[in-house]
Amino acid sequence: MKKSTGIQLVLLCLVPFIMVLGNSMLIPVLPAIKKAVGINQFQVGLFITAFSIPAGLVIPFAGVLSDQIGRKKVMAPALIIYGVGGIVAGLSSVFLKDPYWGILTGRIIQGVGAGGTYQLAMAIVGDTFSSEERSKALGLLEASNGLGKVVSPILGASLALIIWYFPFFAYGILAIPAGIILYIFVKEKTEFKKQSLENYTNSLKAIFEKKAAGLLTSFFAGMAALFSLFGILSLYSDILETNFDAVGFKKGLIISGPVLVMASLSFALGILLEKRKNKGLKTFILVGLILIVSGHVMFALVKEFWPLFLSVLILGAGVGLIMTPVNALVTGSCSVKRRGIITCLYGSLRFFGVAVGPPVYAFSERYGILTVVLAAGSLSLIALIISVFLLVPGQILSEQKN
């Protein structure tokens, strides 16, 4: 890897690191927000949903636009919008007597900005690196995403010790300068030109006619993994505080454990897949889904601290085994001219998984942990079954000139 390319990759790794703070930094703070604002578990879960659904809706449009005008021209302004949304939520918390709707509005603005970030960083990596180096670069991106998940609970819990709404302002402090830096220093390898709508849509149609089963299965596996991770972590955060009196920095450290496992595996897998020339992608995805299902079953059945912690570690390991192989399949399925929209369609499903997870798992308050966790875990079981029959990496990665 050239030095200039390596520096660019380091800058791009800022994007998933900052973007993942959008939800992960709030998870340990949600009980404090719930108490300060005077809302229930479902309403506090909507702070995650209000961020993730707009992001999921915006992502495909960001992908199409990036294929027309370039990645960084979309990504840099999106980071700034993301930061502004955090500041709106923070100011609402300070100045409004009933800040709930103001915070929700700020989270929606953040989600709109987030829709043009991580998936476009993935697309730039796909544009810049050859297939041999791409898995390693994508592993670094996913590891940065995971590192953000490791740091964010600790950072969120620490900032909330100052005052519960301070984490909102941190988004602006981090994201706005990052957007400016990326716009100035990231150089794109490809020159983007406006494509006719007919040619663009026909090319996309051709990709899905040949690869729909494998691509959609990959999309679904990634979505199920993140649905499980954020759903379990939001529920686990509440359990830690309610049952084990784990609050603040202590809770942040505990929650960071499974996410550290996920990030470490994503990074290691990127290096391994580069050496293996992407052999074994399907195996890693299947093993990851098995671990996620196993983590759900264990989480639903145990009540003591260490067994619960182990169950979430197992689930985190499963997610870590899935994300880098799925990213490699998605970015390697098409050419530069279509990579923006393909990665962003995948990104939409990732965000919807994150958005739906916390409110779904919050139903455990009404229906019990056993029922809800096992029912939610069935999504990963379905993904596992479908992947066994429909996921053929060779077909997805072939004919990349589409």
TORKOL-4160 file (C-alpha; in steps of 0.2 Angstrom, whole numbers, padded with zeros to 4 digits, m for minus):
402
<pt num="1" X="0000" Y="0000" Z="0000"/>
<pt num="2" X="0007" Y="0017" Z="m0005"/>
<pt num="3" X="0010" Y="0030" Z="0008"/>
<pt num="4" X="m0002" Y="0043" Z="0001"/>
<pt num="5" X="m0015" Y="0029" Z="m0001"/>
<pt num="6" X="m0012" Y="0024" Z="0017"/>
<pt num="7" X="m0014" Y="0042" Z="0024"/>
<pt num="8" X="m0030" Y="0043" Z="0014"/>
<pt num="9" X="m0036" Y="0027" Z="0022"/>
<pt num="10" X="m0033" Y="0034" Z="0039"/>
<pt num="11" X="m0043" Y="0050" Z="0035"/>
<pt num="12" X="m0057" Y="0039" Z="0029"/>
<pt num="13" X="m0057" Y="0029" Z="0045"/>
<pt num="14" X="m0062" Y="0045" Z="0054"/>
<pt num="15" X="m0079" Y="0043" Z="0045"/>
<pt num="16" X="m0085" Y="0027" Z="0052"/>
<pt num="17" X="m0078" Y="0031" Z="0069"/>
<pt num="18" X="m0087" Y="0047" Z="0070"/>
<pt num="19" X="m0103" Y="0041" Z="0062"/>
<pt num="20" X="m0105" Y="0026" Z="0074"/>
<pt num="21" X="m0105" Y="0038" Z="0089"/>
<pt num="22" X="m0122" Y="0043" Z="0083"/>
<pt num="23" X="m0130" Y="0029" Z="0092"/>
<pt num="24" X="m0117" Y="0020" Z="0102"/>
<pt num="25" X="m0112" Y="0035" Z="0112"/>
<pt num="26" X="m0130" Y="0037" Z="0118"/>
<pt num="27" X="m0133" Y="0019" Z="0123"/>
<pt num="28" X="m0126" Y="0021" Z="0141"/>
<pt num="29" X="m0134" Y="0038" Z="0142"/>
<pt num="30" X="m0151" Y="0033" Z="0138"/>
<pt num="31" X="m0157" Y="0029" Z="0156"/>
<pt num="32" X="m0151" Y="0046" Z="0161"/>
<pt num="33" X="m0160" Y="0054" Z="0147"/>
<pt num="34" X="m0175" Y="0044" Z="0151"/>
<pt num="35" X="m0175" Y="0051" Z="0169"/>
<pt num="36" X="m0171" Y="0069" Z="0165"/>
<pt num="37" X="m0184" Y="0071" Z="0151"/>
<pt num="38" X="m0197" Y="0060" Z="0160"/>
<pt num="39" X="m0201" Y="0048" Z="0146"/>
<pt num="40" X="m0203" Y="0029" Z="0145"/>
<pt num="41" X="m0192" Y="0015" Z="0138"/>
<pt num="42" X="m0201" Y="0015" Z="0121"/>
<pt num="43" X="m0199" Y="0034" Z="0119"/>
<pt num="44" X="m0181" Y="0034" Z="0123"/>
<pt num="45" X="m0178" Y="0020" Z="0111"/>
<pt num="46" X="m0185" Y="0032" Z="0097"/>
<pt num="47" X="m0169" Y="0043" Z="0099"/>
<pt num="48" X="m0160" Y="0028" Z="0091"/>
<pt num="49" X="m0174" Y="0026" Z="0078"/>
<pt num="50" X="m0176" Y="0045" Z="0074"/>
<pt num="51" X="m0157" Y="0044" Z="0069"/>
<pt num="52" X="m0157" Y="0028" Z="0060"/>
<pt num="53" X="m0173" Y="0029" Z="0049"/>
<pt num="54" X="m0169" Y="0046" Z="0041"/>
<pt num="55" X="m0151" Y="0039" Z="0038"/>
<pt num="56" X="m0158" Y="0024" Z="0030"/>
<pt num="57" X="m0170" Y="0034" Z="0018"/>
<pt num="58" X="m0156" Y="0046" Z="0013"/>
<pt num="59" X="m0142" Y="0033" Z="0010"/>
<pt num="60" X="m0148" Y="0028" Z="m0008"/>
<pt num="61" X="m0150" Y="0046" Z="m0014"/>
<pt num="62" X="m0133" Y="0049" Z="m0007"/>
<pt num="63" X="m0126" Y="0034" Z="m0017"/>
<pt num="64" X="m0134" Y="0039" Z="m0033"/>
<pt num="65" X="m0128" Y="0057" Z="m0031"/>
<pt num="66" X="m0110" Y="0051" Z="m0027"/>
<pt num="67" X="m0110" Y="0041" Z="m0043"/>
<pt num="68" X="m0114" Y="0057" Z="m0052"/>
<pt num="69" X="m0103" Y="0070" Z="m0044"/>
<pt num="70" X="m0091" Y="0061" Z="m0033"/>
<pt num="71" X="m0090" Y="0053" Z="m0016"/>
<pt num="72" X="m0082" Y="0067" Z="m0005"/>
<pt num="73" X="m0093" Y="0081" Z="m0012"/>
<pt num="74" X="m0107" Y="0072" Z="m0004"/>
<pt num="75" X="m0098" Y="0065" Z="0011"/>
<pt num="76" X="m0090" Y="0081" Z="0018"/>
<pt num="77" X="m0106" Y="0091" Z="0019"/>
<pt num="78" X="m0115" Y="0076" Z="0026"/>
<pt num="79" X="m0103" Y="0076" Z="0041"/>
<pt num="80" X="m0106" Y="0094" Z="0044"/>
<pt num="81" X="m0125" Y="0091" Z="0044"/>
<pt num="82" X="m0123" Y="0077" Z="0056"/>
<pt num="83" X="m0113" Y="0088" Z="0068"/>
<pt num="84" X="m0126" Y="0102" Z="0067"/>
<pt num="85" X="m0140" Y="0090" Z="0071"/>
<pt num="86" X="m0130" Y="0086" Z="0087"/>
<pt num="87" X="m0129" Y="0104" Z="0092"/>
<pt num="88" X="m0148" Y="0106" Z="0089"/>
<pt num="89" X="m0152" Y="0092" Z="0101"/>
<pt num="90" X="m0140" Y="0099" Z="0114"/>
<pt num="91" X="m0147" Y="0117" Z="0113"/>
<pt num="92" X="m0164" Y="0110" Z="0114"/>
<pt num="93" X="m0159" Y="0101" Z="0130"/>
<pt num="94" X="m0152" Y="0117" Z="0137"/>
<pt num="95" X="m0166" Y="0129" Z="0133"/>
<pt num="96" X="m0182" Y="0120" Z="0131"/>
<pt num="97" X="m0193" Y="0116" Z="0146"/>
<pt num="98" X="m0199" Y="0100" Z="0137"/>
<pt num="99" X="m0184" Y="0096" Z="0126"/>
<pt num="100" X="m0191" Y="0079" Z="0120"/>
<pt num="101" X="m0196" Y="0085" Z="0103"/>
<pt num="102" X="m0181" Y="0096" Z="0101"/>
<pt num="103" X="m0170" Y="0082" Z="0104"/>
<pt num="104" X="m0179" Y="0071" Z="0092"/>
<pt num="105" X="m0178" Y="0084" Z="0079"/>
<pt num="106" X="m0159" Y="0086" Z="0081"/>
<pt num="107" X="m0158" Y="0067" Z="0080"/>
<pt num="108" X="m0167" Y="0067" Z="0063"/>
<pt num="109" X="m0155" Y="0080" Z="0056"/>
<pt num="110" X="m0141" Y="0070" Z="0062"/>
<pt num="111" X="m0148" Y="0055" Z="0053"/>
<pt num="112" X="m0150" Y="0064" Z="0037"/>
<pt num="113" X="m0131" Y="0069" Z="0038"/>
<pt num="114" X="m0126" Y="0051" Z="0043"/>
<pt num="115" X="m0135" Y="0045" Z="0027"/>
<pt num="116" X="m0120" Y="0052" Z="0017"/>
<pt num="117" X="m0105" Y="0045" Z="0027"/>
<pt num="118" X="m0099" Y="0028" Z="0030"/>
<pt num="119" X="m0106" Y="0019" Z="0015"/>
<pt num="120" X="m0097" Y="0032" Z="0004"/>
<pt num="121" X="m0081" Y="0029" Z="0013"/>
<pt num="122" X="m0083" Y="0011" Z="0009"/>
<pt num="123" X="m0086" Y="0016" Z="m0009"/>
<pt num="124" X="m0070" Y="0026" Z="m0010"/>
<pt num="125" X="m0061" Y="0011" Z="m0003"/>
<pt num="126" X="m0068" Y="0000" Z="m0016"/>
<pt num="127" X="m0063" Y="0013" Z="m0030"/>
<pt num="128" X="m0046" Y="0015" Z="m0023"/>
<pt num="129" X="m0040" Y="m0002" Z="m0019"/>
<pt num="130" X="m0038" Y="m0018" Z="m0029"/>
<pt num="131" X="m0047" Y="m0033" Z="m0025"/>
<pt num="132" X="m0032" Y="m0041" Z="m0016"/>
<pt num="133" X="m0030" Y="m0025" Z="m0004"/>
<pt num="134" X="m0048" Y="m0021" Z="m0003"/>
<pt num="135" X="m0053" Y="m0034" Z="0011"/>
<pt num="136" X="m0039" Y="m0027" Z="0022"/>
<pt num="137" X="m0044" Y="m0009" Z="0019"/>
<pt num="138" X="m0062" Y="m0013" Z="0022"/>
<pt num="139" X="m0057" Y="m0023" Z="0038"/>
<pt num="140" X="m0049" Y="m0007" Z="0044"/>
<pt num="141" X="m0064" Y="0003" Z="0040"/>
<pt num="142" X="m0075" Y="m0009" Z="0050"/>
<pt num="143" X="m0063" Y="m0010" Z="0064"/>
<pt num="144" X="m0064" Y="0009" Z="0065"/>
<pt num="145" X="m0082" Y="0007" Z="0066"/>
<pt num="146" X="m0080" Y="m0005" Z="0079"/>
<pt num="147" X="m0067" Y="0006" Z="0088"/>
<pt num="148" X="m0080" Y="0019" Z="0088"/>
<pt num="149" X="m0092" Y="0007" Z="0096"/>
<pt num="150" X="m0079" Y="0003" Z="0109"/>
<pt num="151" X="m0074" Y="0021" Z="0113"/>
<pt num="152" X="m0092" Y="0028" Z="0112"/>
<pt num="153" X="m0100" Y="0020" Z="0127"/>
<pt num="154" X="m0085" Y="0025" Z="0138"/>
<pt num="155" X="m0085" Y="0043" Z="0130"/>
<pt num="156" X="m0104" Y="0045" Z="0131"/>
<pt num="157" X="m0104" Y="0039" Z="0150"/>
<pt num="158" X="m0090" Y="0050" Z="0154"/>
<pt num="159" X="m0097" Y="0066" Z="0145"/>
<pt num="160" X="m0114" Y="0063" Z="0154"/>
<pt num="161" X="m0105" Y="0064" Z="0170"/>
<pt num="162" X="m0103" Y="0083" Z="0166"/>
<pt num="163" X="m0122" Y="0084" Z="0162"/>
<pt num="164" X="m0133" Y="0072" Z="0153"/>
<pt num="165" X="m0135" Y="0082" Z="0137"/>
<pt num="166" X="m0116" Y="0085" Z="0134"/>
<pt num="167" X="m0114" Y="0071" Z="0123"/>
<pt num="168" X="m0125" Y="0079" Z="0110"/>
<pt num="169" X="m0113" Y="0094" Z="0108"/>
<pt num="170" X="m0098" Y="0082" Z="0106"/>
<pt num="171" X="m0106" Y="0077" Z="0089"/>
<pt num="172" X="m0103" Y="0094" Z="0082"/>
<pt num="173" X="m0086" Y="0096" Z="0090"/>
<pt num="174" X="m0080" Y="0081" Z="0081"/>
<pt num="175" X="m0090" Y="0080" Z="0065"/>
<pt num="176" X="m0089" Y="0097" Z="0058"/>
<pt num="177" X="m0070" Y="0099" Z="0058"/>
<pt num="178" X="m0069" Y="0081" Z="0051"/>
<pt num="179" X="m0080" Y="0086" Z="0036"/>
<pt num="180" X="m0069" Y="0101" Z="0032"/>
<pt num="181" X="m0053" Y="0090" Z="0033"/>
<pt num="182" X="m0059" Y="0076" Z="0022"/>
<pt num="183" X="m0065" Y="0088" Z="0009"/>
<pt num="184" X="m0048" Y="0097" Z="0008"/>
<pt num="185" X="m0037" Y="0081" Z="0009"/>
<pt num="186" X="m0046" Y="0066" Z="0002"/>
<pt num="187" X="m0042" Y="0064" Z="m0016"/>
<pt num="188" X="m0053" Y="0053" Z="m0027"/>
<pt num="189" X="m0045" Y="0041" Z="m0039"/>
<pt num="190" X="m0059" Y="0042" Z="m0052"/>
<pt num="191" X="m0066" Y="0057" Z="m0061"/>
<pt num="192" X="m0085" Y="0056" Z="m0060"/>
<pt num="193" X="m0096" Y="0062" Z="m0074"/>
<pt num="194" X="m0115" Y="0064" Z="m0075"/>
<pt num="195" X="m0123" Y="0048" Z="m0081"/>
<pt num="196" X="m0140" Y="0046" Z="m0091"/>
<pt num="197" X="m0154" Y="0040" Z="m0080"/>
<pt num="198" X="m0158" Y="0026" Z="m0093"/>
<pt num="199" X="m0140" Y="0020" Z="m0093"/>
<pt num="200" X="m0138" Y="0020" Z="m0075"/>
<pt num="201" X="m0154" Y="0011" Z="m0071"/>
<pt num="202" X="m0151" Y="m0002" Z="m0084"/>
<pt num="203" X="m0134" Y="m0006" Z="m0077"/>
<pt num="204" X="m0141" Y="m0008" Z="m0060"/>
<pt num="205" X="m0155" Y="m0019" Z="m0066"/>
<pt num="206" X="m0142" Y="m0030" Z="m0075"/>
<pt num="207" X="m0132" Y="m0031" Z="m0059"/>
<pt num="208" X="m0147" Y="m0037" Z="m0049"/>
<pt num="209" X="m0153" Y="m0049" Z="m0063"/>
<pt num="210" X="m0137" Y="m0058" Z="m0061"/>
<pt num="211" X="m0133" Y="m0057" Z="m0043"/>
<pt num="212" X="m0149" Y="m0053" Z="m0034"/>
<pt num="213" X="m0150" Y="m0069" Z="m0023"/>
<pt num="214" X="m0132" Y="m0067" Z="m0017"/>
<pt num="215" X="m0132" Y="m0048" Z="m0015"/>
<pt num="216" X="m0149" Y="m0047" Z="m0006"/>
<pt num="217" X="m0143" Y="m0062" Z="0006"/>
<pt num="218" X="m0128" Y="m0052" Z="0010"/>
<pt num="219" X="m0138" Y="m0037" Z="0013"/>
<pt num="220" X="m0149" Y="m0046" Z="0025"/>
<pt num="221" X="m0135" Y="m0054" Z="0034"/>
<pt num="222" X="m0127" Y="m0037" Z="0038"/>
<pt num="223" X="m0144" Y="m0030" Z="0043"/>
<pt num="224" X="m0148" Y="m0045" Z="0055"/>
<pt num="225" X="m0131" Y="m0043" Z="0063"/>
<pt num="226" X="m0133" Y="m0025" Z="0067"/>
<pt num="227" X="m0151" Y="m0027" Z="0072"/>
<pt num="228" X="m0146" Y="m0039" Z="0085"/>
<pt num="229" X="m0131" Y="m0030" Z="0091"/>
<pt num="230" X="m0140" Y="m0013" Z="0094"/>
<pt num="231" X="m0156" Y="m0021" Z="0100"/>
<pt num="232" X="m0146" Y="m0032" Z="0113"/>
<pt num="233" X="m0135" Y="m0018" Z="0119"/>
<pt num="234" X="m0149" Y="m0006" Z="0122"/>
<pt num="235" X="m0158" Y="m0019" Z="0132"/>
<pt num="236" X="m0142" Y="m0024" Z="0141"/>
<pt num="237" X="m0138" Y="m0006" Z="0145"/>
<pt num="238" X="m0155" Y="m0005" Z="0154"/>
<pt num="239" X="m0152" Y="m0022" Z="0163"/>
<pt num="240" X="m0135" Y="m0017" Z="0169"/>
<pt num="241" X="m0142" Y="m0001" Z="0178"/>
<pt num="242" X="m0158" Y="m0009" Z="0184"/>
<pt num="243" X="m0151" Y="m0026" Z="0190"/>
<pt num="244" X="m0133" Y="m0023" Z="0193"/>
<pt num="245" X="m0132" Y="m0005" Z="0198"/>
<pt num="246" X="m0119" Y="m0002" Z="0184"/>
<pt num="247" X="m0120" Y="0016" Z="0179"/>
<pt num="248" X="m0109" Y="0029" Z="0171"/>
<pt num="249" X="m0091" Y="0025" Z="0167"/>
<pt num="250" X="m0093" Y="0008" Z="0174"/>
<pt num="251" X="m0107" Y="0003" Z="0163"/>
<pt num="252" X="m0098" Y="0011" Z="0148"/>
<pt num="253" X="m0083" Y="m0001" Z="0151"/>
<pt num="254" X="m0094" Y="m0016" Z="0152"/>
<pt num="255" X="m0103" Y="m0012" Z="0136"/>
<pt num="256" X="m0087" Y="m0009" Z="0127"/>
<pt num="257" X="m0082" Y="m0027" Z="0130"/>
<pt num="258" X="m0092" Y="m0035" Z="0117"/>
<pt num="259" X="m0089" Y="m0021" Z="0104"/>
<pt num="260" X="m0070" Y="m0023" Z="0107"/>
<pt num="261" X="m0072" Y="m0041" Z="0102"/>
<pt num="262" X="m0082" Y="m0036" Z="0087"/>
<pt num="263" X="m0069" Y="m0023" Z="0081"/>
<pt num="264" X="m0054" Y="m0035" Z="0084"/>
<pt num="265" X="m0062" Y="m0049" Z="0074"/>
<pt num="266" X="m0066" Y="m0037" Z="0060"/>
<pt num="267" X="m0049" Y="m0030" Z="0059"/>
<pt num="268" X="m0040" Y="m0047" Z="0060"/>
<pt num="269" X="m0052" Y="m0054" Z="0047"/>
<pt num="270" X="m0048" Y="m0041" Z="0035"/>
<pt num="271" X="m0029" Y="m0045" Z="0036"/>
<pt num="272" X="m0033" Y="m0064" Z="0035"/>
<pt num="273" X="m0045" Y="m0062" Z="0020"/>
<pt num="274" X="m0031" Y="m0052" Z="0011"/>
<pt num="275" X="m0019" Y="m0066" Z="0013"/>
<pt num="276" X="m0032" Y="m0079" Z="0008"/>
<pt num="277" X="m0038" Y="m0069" Z="m0007"/>
<pt num="278" X="m0055" Y="m0068" Z="0000"/>
<pt num="279" X="m0057" Y="m0087" Z="0002"/>
<pt num="280" X="m0069" Y="m0093" Z="0015"/>
<pt num="281" X="m0081" Y="m0078" Z="0015"/>
<pt num="282" X="m0096" Y="m0088" Z="0016"/>
<pt num="283" X="m0089" Y="m0099" Z="0030"/>
<pt num="284" X="m0086" Y="m0084" Z="0041"/>
<pt num="285" X="m0103" Y="m0077" Z="0038"/>
<pt num="286" X="m0111" Y="m0093" Z="0043"/>
<pt num="287" X="m0101" Y="m0095" Z="0058"/>
<pt num="288" X="m0105" Y="m0077" Z="0063"/>
<pt num="289" X="m0123" Y="m0080" Z="0061"/>
<pt num="290" X="m0122" Y="m0096" Z="0072"/>
<pt num="291" X="m0114" Y="m0086" Z="0086"/>
<pt num="292" X="m0127" Y="m0072" Z="0085"/>
<pt num="293" X="m0141" Y="m0085" Z="0087"/>
<pt num="294" X="m0132" Y="m0094" Z="0101"/>
<pt num="295" X="m0129" Y="m0077" Z="0110"/>
<pt num="296" X="m0148" Y="m0073" Z="0109"/>
<pt num="297" X="m0152" Y="m0090" Z="0117"/>
<pt num="298" X="m0140" Y="m0088" Z="0131"/>
<pt num="299" X="m0145" Y="m0070" Z="0134"/>
<pt num="300" X="m0163" Y="m0076" Z="0135"/>
<pt num="301" X="m0160" Y="m0090" Z="0148"/>
<pt num="302" X="m0147" Y="m0083" Z="0160"/>
<pt num="303" X="m0149" Y="m0069" Z="0173"/>
<pt num="304" X="m0132" Y="m0068" Z="0182"/>
<pt num="305" X="m0120" Y="m0055" Z="0178"/>
<pt num="306" X="m0105" Y="m0065" Z="0170"/>
<pt num="307" X="m0116" Y="m0077" Z="0160"/>
<pt num="308" X="m0125" Y="m0062" Z="0153"/>
<pt num="309" X="m0109" Y="m0053" Z="0149"/>
<pt num="310" X="m0103" Y="m0069" Z="0140"/>
<pt num="311" X="m0118" Y="m0070" Z="0130"/>
<pt num="312" X="m0116" Y="m0053" Z="0123"/>
<pt num="313" X="m0097" Y="m0056" Z="0120"/>
<pt num="314" X="m0103" Y="m0071" Z="0109"/>
<pt num="315" X="m0115" Y="m0060" Z="0100"/>
<pt num="316" X="m0102" Y="m0047" Z="0097"/>
<pt num="317" X="m0090" Y="m0060" Z="0090"/>
<pt num="318" X="m0103" Y="m0066" Z="0078"/>
<pt num="319" X="m0106" Y="m0048" Z="0072"/>
<pt num="320" X="m0087" Y="m0046" Z="0070"/>
<pt num="321" X="m0086" Y="m0062" Z="0059"/>
<pt num="322" X="m0100" Y="m0056" Z="0047"/>
<pt num="323" X="m0097" Y="m0037" Z="0043"/>
<pt num="324" X="m0080" Y="m0038" Z="0034"/>
<pt num="325" X="m0084" Y="m0052" Z="0023"/>
<pt num="326" X="m0101" Y="m0044" Z="0019"/>
<pt num="327" X="m0093" Y="m0028" Z="0015"/>
<pt num="328" X="m0080" Y="m0036" Z="0003"/>
<pt num="329" X="m0095" Y="m0045" Z="m0006"/>
<pt num="330" X="m0105" Y="m0029" Z="m0008"/>
<pt num="331" X="m0090" Y="m0017" Z="m0014"/>
<pt num="332" X="m0083" Y="m0031" Z="m0025"/>
<pt num="333" X="m0100" Y="m0034" Z="m0034"/>
<pt num="334" X="m0099" Y="m0020" Z="m0046"/>
<pt num="335" X="m0089" Y="m0007" Z="m0055"/>
<pt num="336" X="m0084" Y="0011" Z="m0049"/>
<pt num="337" X="m0099" Y="0019" Z="m0058"/>
<pt num="338" X="m0112" Y="0009" Z="m0049"/>
<pt num="339" X="m0102" Y="0006" Z="m0032"/>
<pt num="340" X="m0110" Y="0021" Z="m0024"/>
<pt num="341" X="m0128" Y="0015" Z="m0025"/>
<pt num="342" X="m0124" Y="m0003" Z="m0022"/>
<pt num="343" X="m0115" Y="0001" Z="m0006"/>
<pt num="344" X="m0128" Y="0013" Z="m0001"/>
<pt num="345" X="m0143" Y="0001" Z="m0003"/>
<pt num="346" X="m0133" Y="m0010" Z="0008"/>
<pt num="347" X="m0131" Y="0004" Z="0020"/>
<pt num="348" X="m0149" Y="0008" Z="0021"/>
<pt num="349" X="m0153" Y="m0010" Z="0027"/>
<pt num="350" X="m0139" Y="m0008" Z="0040"/>
<pt num="351" X="m0147" Y="0008" Z="0046"/>
<pt num="352" X="m0164" Y="0001" Z="0047"/>
<pt num="353" X="m0158" Y="m0014" Z="0057"/>
<pt num="354" X="m0150" Y="m0002" Z="0069"/>
<pt num="355" X="m0166" Y="0008" Z="0069"/>
<pt num="356" X="m0178" Y="m0006" Z="0073"/>
<pt num="357" X="m0167" Y="m0015" Z="0085"/>
<pt num="358" X="m0169" Y="m0005" Z="0101"/>
<pt num="359" X="m0188" Y="m0002" Z="0100"/>
<pt num="360" X="m0191" Y="m0021" Z="0096"/>
<pt num="361" X="m0180" Y="m0027" Z="0111"/>
<pt num="362" X="m0189" Y="m0014" Z="0122"/>
<pt num="363" X="m0205" Y="m0024" Z="0121"/>
<pt num="364" X="m0197" Y="m0035" Z="0134"/>
<pt num="365" X="m0204" Y="m0023" Z="0147"/>
<pt num="366" X="m0221" Y="m0029" Z="0142"/>
<pt num="367" X="m0219" Y="m0047" Z="0135"/>
<pt num="368" X="m0203" Y="m0053" Z="0145"/>
<pt num="369" X="m0185" Y="m0055" Z="0140"/>
<pt num="370" X="m0186" Y="m0073" Z="0136"/>
<pt num="371" X="m0200" Y="m0071" Z="0123"/>
<pt num="372" X="m0194" Y="m0055" Z="0115"/>
<pt num="373" X="m0175" Y="m0060" Z="0114"/>
<pt num="374" X="m0179" Y="m0077" Z="0106"/>
<pt num="375" X="m0191" Y="m0070" Z="0094"/>
<pt num="376" X="m0179" Y="m0056" Z="0089"/>
<pt num="377" X="m0165" Y="m0069" Z="0087"/>
<pt num="378" X="m0175" Y="m0079" Z="0075"/>
<pt num="379" X="m0171" Y="m0065" Z="0062"/>
<pt num="380" X="m0153" Y="m0071" Z="0062"/>
<pt num="381" X="m0158" Y="m0089" Z="0061"/>
<pt num="382" X="m0168" Y="m0085" Z="0045"/>
<pt num="383" X="m0152" Y="m0076" Z="0039"/>
<pt num="384" X="m0142" Y="m0091" Z="0043"/>
<pt num="385" X="m0154" Y="m0103" Z="0033"/>
<pt num="386" X="m0155" Y="m0092" Z="0018"/>
<pt num="387" X="m0136" Y="m0089" Z="0018"/>
<pt num="388" X="m0133" Y="m0108" Z="0017"/>
<pt num="389" X="m0143" Y="m0110" Z="0001"/>
<pt num="390" X="m0142" Y="m0093" Z="m0008"/>
<pt num="391" X="m0125" Y="m0086" Z="m0003"/>
<pt num="392" X="m0112" Y="m0090" Z="m0017"/>
<pt num="393" X="m0097" Y="m0078" Z="m0016"/>
<pt num="394" X="m0090" Y="m0083" Z="m0033"/>
<pt num="395" X="m0106" Y="m0077" Z="m0042"/>
<pt num="396" X="m0107" Y="m0060" Z="m0032"/>
<pt num="397" X="m0088" Y="m0056" Z="m0036"/>
<pt num="398" X="m0088" Y="m0061" Z="m0054"/>
<pt num="399" X="m0091" Y="m0050" Z="m0069"/>
<pt num="400" X="m0086" Y="m0034" Z="m0060"/>
<pt num="401" X="m0087" Y="m0023" Z="m0076"/>
<pt num="402" X="m0106" Y="m0021" Z="m0074"/>
